[in-house]
Structures are given as structure tokens and as C-alpha cells.
Amino acid sequence: MIRRIGFDIGAVAVCLFAPWWVALAYAVVGIVIFPWYLEAIFIGLFFDAFYGTNALAWYYRGIHTVIFAVPLGLGEYIKRRINM
């Protein structure tokens, strides 16, 4: 539990000070290490809220959330198949 909280604090720091692709790599590491690392979706929501623009079409407004949610779903599917 302490390890996950520390990792989440690092995720906040990465979101604030790093580009989105570094945060994506950080989230993928979290997905591999922790079961159901839903914080990856919150990282995507953070990027959409603070770095998204209103000038984009409606289907681009949640693009970061989708980019961060897809590895979560794939990672959980792969981990479940490997552990069988």
C-alpha cells in the first residue's frame, strides 16, 4: 500500500513536469506492477483537463483519457491470460 501511494505521488509529479509520453510510460509501468492501476485513467483525465483545448473537435477532447485507458485494459487482459 505504501509503495502504491509513493508511486501515485510520483505520477502527480510526472504529470506536472513531464510531457504526456513520459507520463504514459510511467502509467504503463504502474499497470505492470500493480493490479488494476486505475490511476492511469486519472492521469489521462488530468492531461485532458489541463492541456486539452476547446478548439478541437468533440472527439479529441478525451483523447488522453483513451490513450491512458487502452494500456490499462490491454494490460489487465494480458496479465489475466498469463496467470491462467
C-alpha positions in Angstrom: 0.0 0.0 0.0 2.8 2.4 0.9 4.5 1.6 -2.4 1.4 2.4 -4.4 0.9 5.7 -2.6 4.5 6.6 -3.3 4.1 5.7 -6.9 1.0 7.8 -7.1 2.8 10.8 -5.7 5.5 10.3 -8.4 2.7 10.1 -11.0 1.4 13.5 -10.0 5.0 14.9 -10.3 5.3 13.3 -13.7 2.0 14.8 -14.8 3.0 18.3 -13.7 6.6 18.4 -15.0 6.9 15.9 -17.9 5.4 15.5 -21.4 2.5 13.2 -21.9 4.6 10.4 -23.4 6.7 10.2 -20.3 3.6 10.1 -18.2 2.2 7.3 -20.5 5.4 5.3 -19.9 5.1 5.9 -16.2 1.5 4.7 -16.2 2.4 1.6 -18.2 5.0 0.7 -15.5 2.3 1.2 -12.9 -0.1 -1.0 -14.9 2.6 -3.8 -15.0 3.5 -3.5 -11.3 0.1 -3.0 -9.6 -3.3 -4.8 -10.2 -6.0 -2.5 -11.6 -3.9 0.6 -11.7 -6.9 2.9 -12.3 -4.8 5.9 -11.6 -3.7 5.7 -15.2 -7.2 6.9 -16.2 -6.9 9.8 -13.8 -3.6 10.7 -15.4 -5.3 10.9 -18.7 -8.2 12.9 -17.2 -5.6 15.3 -15.8 -4.0 15.8 -19.2 -7.4 16.4 -20.8 -8.4 18.9 -18.2 -5.3 21.0 -18.1 -3.8 20.6 -21.6 -6.8 20.0 -23.8 -8.1 22.8 -25.9 -11.7 23.7 -26.8 -10.7 24.4 -30.4 -10.5 20.7 -31.1 -13.5 18.7 -32.3 -15.6 16.9 -29.7 -13.9 13.5 -30.3 -10.5 14.9 -29.5 -11.4 16.2 -26.1 -11.0 12.9 -24.3 -8.1 11.6 -26.3 -5.6 11.5 -23.4 -8.0 9.5 -21.3 -8.4 7.0 -24.1 -4.7 6.8 -24.7 -4.2 6.0 -21.0 -7.2 3.7 -20.6 -6.3 1.4 -23.6 -3.0 0.1 -22.0 -4.9 -0.4 -18.7 -7.4 -2.7 -20.4 -4.8 -4.5 -22.5 -2.5 -4.9 -19.5 -5.2 -6.4 -17.3 -6.3 -8.7 -20.1 -2.7 -9.9 -20.8 -2.0 -10.3 -17.1 -5.1 -12.4 -16.6 -4.2 -14.6 -19.6 -0.6 -15.1 -18.4 -1.7 -16.1 -14.9 -4.0 -18.8 -16.1 
